[in-house]
Amino acid sequence: MKKLITPFARRTPAAAPAPAATGARLGWLDALRGIAALVVALHHFDVLRMLPFGGAVWRHFDMGLFGVMLFFIVSGYIIPSSLERRGDVRGFWIGRVFRIYPALIAGLAVSILMLPDGDGSVALLTTGDDLSSLVANGLMLQDMLGVRNSMNVTWTLCYEMIFYFFVTALFTRGLHRHSAPIAVAFAAAALAVGTAVGTQLLSAEVGSTRLLLLIVTPVVLAGFWGVLSGNRRLTVAGALLLGALGLVLITLNSRAPSFETLMIFATMFAGTAVYRAQHGGLGRVPAVLSCAFVVGAGMLVGWLYNRDGVEELTWTAGWRAWTISYLAAWALFGLGFLLRERRFPRVLTWLGAISFSLYLLHFPLLRTVGPLFGVPPMPSSTLGKLAWTAIFLAVLLAASHLMYRLVELPMQRVGRRVQQAADRRRPTRAQAAQAAPAEPDALASAGPADDRVPASRT
């Protein structure tokens, strides 16, 4: 599966779907999300090509991989806390659906309308098999099903979706507190497996994308039916079904090399371990040791495996670019974590708020605005490069802000109303227990809740 990329524009992270917040937002996470999204936009903008030593920088530092991994750490930190704060699998999934799909659909529609004829940035209806494209991208599993991404930037949403599968399954079985050993297990598997397991084995075995979709689609729909049912047993069954499917897909049918796929999930669960250590659900020593192992493994797999042509599959310049970029993502996250009690500049928190829209729109806007100003070729003068950069960023930020205000926020409000209606119609057992009056003795004997997230911190 080829992507429309240049040597300086190879990697695209998904913009982080922000957690539903009550009270004060986590400004440091917003800032990191905003930085990650902006770095990716500049990566696809080929900003390194404008710099005198951009080629040397690119060989040693991949902006796209840096943005990807920074986002995945942040996502790993905040997504499980969102589920655990709610304590409600159905509410979590309703929130995710209304957080992601409306903006994604709007971004696709706007891109199709504004992109020049013949531009391949949006491939939703141009693959030759529109039904498979719509179904696979609609399930947000396209990168694990051998189907081309609807937009070249949406491949990471597939990893996000499977992470949701895992988090939900673990939560329903009471295993969600074991983030540290899970992160270590994924990292150890990445080191051990490397590139030994081939990519898209299921697709090759089945021999037909449509046949694979006929198998996967009912499984996903049955899983979603369970987690959205509000029934405890069906919720557990649906969550385990989704988790098992996710594990099969990342093991046997990932497009990316095994070490990259496994390190992505190790990175996200390591982010969760940081969250648990901060809130008392995990000791500091185990958290530090597990994160150190994941960081070390993430650097080492680059040296071991991201060479001899494999870098063409990871869209990086080589092992140095992988290793340095992965370490830099963790370093910036660590700096943000250390400064988490400080107030961050409003421009960074605003950038984080609009980061999903920025992520979805930056590449189509680049391909739309560029030809209007005769770009490419890249302006040769310094003034021309600065002017082109300023124009692109101004258009991108304005469009992202509009989509955030007109699509993201209204649809999140709709999602909350849908969730409330679902709760009124069929309360979950947890909600029914909360609504029932507590016995005085039970109140007196109740201990502190384990692993809870303060409402003002989520």
N, C-alpha and C positions, 0 to 999 in steps of 0.2 A: 504494500500500500504506500504509494508515494504521496508526498505533500508538496505544496507549492512553497518552497523555501529557498533562501539564498544562503551562501556559506556563512553569512553573519547573522542569519535569522533562522534558527533551527528548533527552538524549543518554546513551548507555550504553556504556562500554567493556567489552570482554571482559577478564575477569581473565586475567592472564598465566599461561599454563601454564609452571611453573617448569622450568628445565633440570635434567636429572639431575645430581646433584652427587656428586663424590668428594672426600673431605677437607673442608676448610673451605668453607662456603658464602659467596657474595658478599653480605655483609650490607648493603651500600649498595643493591644492586639489590633485595633483599628489602624494604628500607625504602621504596624508591620504588614498588614494586609495591603494598605495603600502603597507602601514602598514596593512590595512584591509585584503588584499590578502595574505600577509605573515602570519598573525595571523591565518587565516583559514587553510592554508597549514600546519602550525605547530599543529593546532587543530586536523586535520585528521592524522597527524604524531604521535599523542598520546604523545606529548611532556610532558604533565603533568604527565604521568605515569613514566617518568624518574626522576621526582623531588621527594624529600623526603616527601613533604607535598602536592603532586599533588592531591590526593583524596580530601583533605579538600578544596583546591582551587577550584576544579571542582564543589563541592557542593555549592559554593558561587559565582562562576564566570564562565560563559560559554563563552569560547573564540569564538565559532561559532556564537552565538547570538550577541556578541559584534561586530564581523566583519560584520555580516549581517546588523545590524542597522547603523553602521558607513558608510557602503557603501550606504545604502538607503538615508541617510541624504545628502551625497555628490551628489548622483544622483539627488535627489530632487532639490538641489541647482543649478546644472549645466544644466540639460536636458531642462527645460523650457527656459533658457537663450539662448540655442542653437537654438531653434525654433524661438524665438522672434528676435534674431539677424538676422536670415535669412529672417524672415517675409514671409516665403514660406513653406507651408505645404508639398508640393510635394518634395521640396528639402530636407526638414527635414527627410522625410521617406526614400528617396533614400539613404541619408547619413546613417541612422540607419541600413538599410538592408545590405549595404556594410561594415558597421562597425562590425556587429554581425555575420551574417550568414557565411561568408567565414571562419572565425576563428573557429566557432562552427563546421562546416562540416569537416574542417581539423582536429580539435581536436578529433572528433568522429572517423574519418578514421584512424588516427594514433593510437588511443586507441584500436580499434578493431584489428589492425594488431599486436600490441605489447603485449597485455594482454595475460596471460597464459590461456590455455584451461580451461573452466569451471568457469572462473572468471565472476562474475555478475555485475561488475562496469558499463558496458555499456549494457543497456537493450533495445536498439533500435530495434533489430531484434530477440529478445528472449522472447517476451511476449506471444506468442501463437496467436496473432492477429497483424501481421506485418503491415497491411494496416492502422489500427487504430493508431498504434504506430507512423508510419511515418507521417500521416496527423496531428495528435494532436501535435507532437513535431515539425513538420514543421511550424505549425501555432504559435508555442511557447505558447500554452495555455494548455499544457498537465496537469498541476497541478490543473487546474480548470475543467478538463473534465474527471477525474477519470482514466487517462492513466498514466502508469508508465513513469518516466522521462528517456529520452534517456541516460543520464549520471546522477549519483546520485547528481551531483552538479548543474544541470540545472533548478531546481525548481524555483529558484529566478528570472530567466529570464522571467518566466511567469508573475510575479508581475511587472517586468520592462515593459513588453509589454503592460499590461493593464494600467500602468501609462502613457505610450505614448498615449494610446487611450484617456484617460482623458485630458491630456494636449492639445492634438490636438483639441478635441471637445470644450474645454473651449476657446482656442485661436480663433477658427473660429466664436465664438459667442461674442467675446470681453469680456469674463468673466475671462480671465487668470490672471488678477490683484488681484483677490479675493482669493489668496492663503491662507491667514491667517484664514478667516472664514471657508474655506473648511477644513483646517487642524483641526481646533477646532471641526467641525462637525463630522469628522471621529473619532477623539479621544473621543468625547462625546458618539458617537454610540458604540465604543468599551467598554466604561464603562457601558453603559446601557444594551447592548445586552449580553456581556460576552460569555457564552456558551449556551444561551437560544435557539439560532437557530442552528439546526443540520448541519452537514457537508454533502456535495454532495447530496443535496435534489433532484436536477434535475436528476442526474444519477439514483437515486432510483425510481423517478417517471416515467422516460422514460423507464427504465428497460433494456436499451441496450446502450453500449458505442457507437456502430456504429450508432444507430438511433440518439443519441445526436449529434454526429459528422455530420450527414446528415443535421441537423438543423443549427448547428453553422457554418459549413464551408462555405455555400453560403453567410451567413450574413457577415462573415469576408472578403470573396473575393469581395463582393459588396462594402463593406466599403473601401477596399484598391483600388478598381477601381475608386471610387469617389475621394479619397485623392490624387491619382496619376494622375488624369485626367488633371489637370491644369485649369479646368472649375470651376468658383467660386461657383456656385450653387451645382454642383456635389461634390465639395470638402467639403462644409458645410454638405451636406446630408450624405456623406460617414463618415465624422468625428463624426457626431452625432450618426450614426448607430453603429460605433465602441465603442463610449463612453457608449451608452445604453447597448450594449452587455456586456461590461466590468463590468458595475454596476450590471447587473443581475447575472453574473457568480460569482463575489466576494460575493454577498449577499446569493445566493442559492446553489452554487456548489463548494465552496472552500474546499480543502482537510484539511486545517488547521482550528483550532477553530476560531470562528468569531472574538474574541477579538484580536487575533494575526493578522489576515488578515486586519482588520480595522486599527490597530495600524501601520502596515507597510505603508499604504497610508497616514495616519495622519503624520507619520514621514517624508515621502517624501515631502508632501505639506508644512510641517513646514520648511524643508530645503529651499523650494522655497521662503517662507516668509523671511528667512534670506537674500537671494539674493535680494529681492525687497527692503528691508529696507536699504541694503548697497547702492543700486543704486537709491534711492530716490523715488521708486514706492510705498513705504509703510512707515508710520511713525514709529519711533523707539519704541514708547510706545506700539502701537498695536502689533508690531512684537514681542517684549519681552513678552507681556502678552499671546499672542497666543502660542509662543514656550514654555513658562513656563507651560501653561495648557497641552500641548501635552506631555512634559517631565513628568509632574506629573501624567498624565493619564497612560503613558507608564509604570511607576513604580507601580502605584496602581493596574492596571489590573493583574500584576504578583501576587501580594498578594491576590487579590480577586479570581482569576480564575485559576492560574497555580498551581493547587494542586489536590489532591484526584484522581490521575490517568491521569489528563489532561496533565501533563508534559510529558507523553509518546507521546502525539500528537505534542507537541512543541519541543520535543527532547532536553529538558533541565532537570536539576537535581531537580528543584522545584522553588518556588516563589522567594527565595533569589537569585538564579542564574539569573533568568530573570530580576529582579528589578535592581540588582547591575550592570549587564552587559549592560542593556539599558541606565542607567545613565552614565556609563563609556564611552559609545559610544558618547553621547552628550558632555561629558566633554572634550574628545579628539578633537572633532570637534570644540568646542568652543575655545580650546587652539590654534588649527590651524588657526581659523579665527582671533584671536587676533594677531597672528604672521604672518598674510598674506602678509605684506609688506616686510618681511625679505626674504633673499635668503636661500632656503633650500638646504641641501647637495645633490649633484648630484646623489648619489646612491639612495636616496629616490625618487627623481623625475623620475629616470630611472626605479625604481621598479614600480612606478605608471604607466609608459608607457607600461610596459609589463604585467600589472596586469591581464588583461583579458586572455592572454595566460597562465599565471601562474595559474589562477583560473581553466581553462579548463583542464590543464595537470597534476595538482599536484596529484590528487588521482590515475589516471591510472599509472602515473610514480611510485608512491609509491607501487602500487600493482605489478608493473613489476620489479622494481629494488630490492625490498625487498627479494623475493625468491632467487635472484642471490647471495645475501649475507647471506642467511639463516635466514632472518628476516620475520615473527616472528619465534621463540620467541625473545623478546627484549633483547639486550645484557645486561648482568648482571653487568659488570664492568663500572666504570665511563668513562674510556678511550674508551671502546667499544661503549658506548652511544654517546660520543662526535664524534667519528669517523663515526658512522652511520648517525648522524645528518648532519655532514659536507658533507658526500657523497650525501645524499639525496638532500640537498639544492644546492650543486654544479650542480648536474644533472638537477634539476628542473629549476634553473635560466638560465643555458645554453640553455636548450630546449625551454624555454619560450622566450628568446631573439631571438633565431632562428625563431620561429614561428612568432614573432612580425615583424622581418625584412623581412621574406620570404612570409608571408601570409597577415598579417594585413596591413602593410604600402602599398604594391602594390595594394591590393584590395580597399583600401580607395582612391587611385589615380584613379583606374578604376571607382569608384563610382562618383568621381567629373567629370570625362569625360562623364559618362552617364547622370548626371544631366545637364551638359552644352549642350549635344545633345538634351535632352528633352526640355530645355529652348529655343534652337534655333528652334526646330520643332513646339512647341506650347507654347509661352510665357504666363505666368500667367498675370492677370490684373495688379498686383503690378509691375511686371517686365516691362510690356508695359508702365506703367506710369513713371517708372524710366527712360526708354529709350527716352520718348517724351521730347522735349524741354519745359522747364517751362516758364510760362508767368512772366514777370518782376514783375507785381503787386502781383502775387501769391507768388513769392519768398520773396518779401518784407514783406508780411503779415504772412508768415509761422512762427509758434511758435516752440519752442523746442519740439523734439519728446519725447513722454512719455515712460518711462520704457524701454529705449534703453540700449543695452549693448555695451560699447566701444569695437571697433574691437580688440584692443590689450588685452582685458580682457576675451576673450571667446575662 
